[in-house]
Structure formats: C-alpha cells, structure tokens
Amino acid sequence: MDVITQLLTALFNKLITFVQDVFNAIFGNWNYGVLFNWLPNDIQAAVTYIILFLFAIAVFNLIKNLNPF
C-alpha cells in the first residue's frame, strides 16, 4: 500500500506543478490589478477570486477532456 501512496503523491505533485506552470505562463507577467485600481479593495479581491475560479474551471475541463474514460 505504501507504493500506491507514493505513486499517487507523485502524480498529484506533478499535476500541481503542471497547473502552476500553466498559470504562470498565462498570468505570470500580466499585472491585471492595474486594470482594476479604480475599484474598491473588496471588489478587486472579488475579481481576483473570479479569475482564479475561471482558471480552475478551465484546468478541470482540460483534465476532464484528457481523461480517456
């Protein structure tokens, strides 16, 4: 059982690294906060969460489409 746990842990670590690399490739150099400086801080935080939520949906959809089952 220890081998299966290590394999799953390695798989999830690779998946997290992949998602972080994709996020940095898309949003790494882009300072979208500049676009929203005129908004109050609570709305800026909400926009940040919306962008992260939409990114999570896109990654989930990508993983779902790559799954052959």
Secondary structure, 3 states (H helix, E strand, C coil): CHHHHHHHHHHHHHHHHHHHHHHHHHHCCCCHHHHHCCCCHHHHHHHHHHHHHHHHHHHHHHHHHHCCC
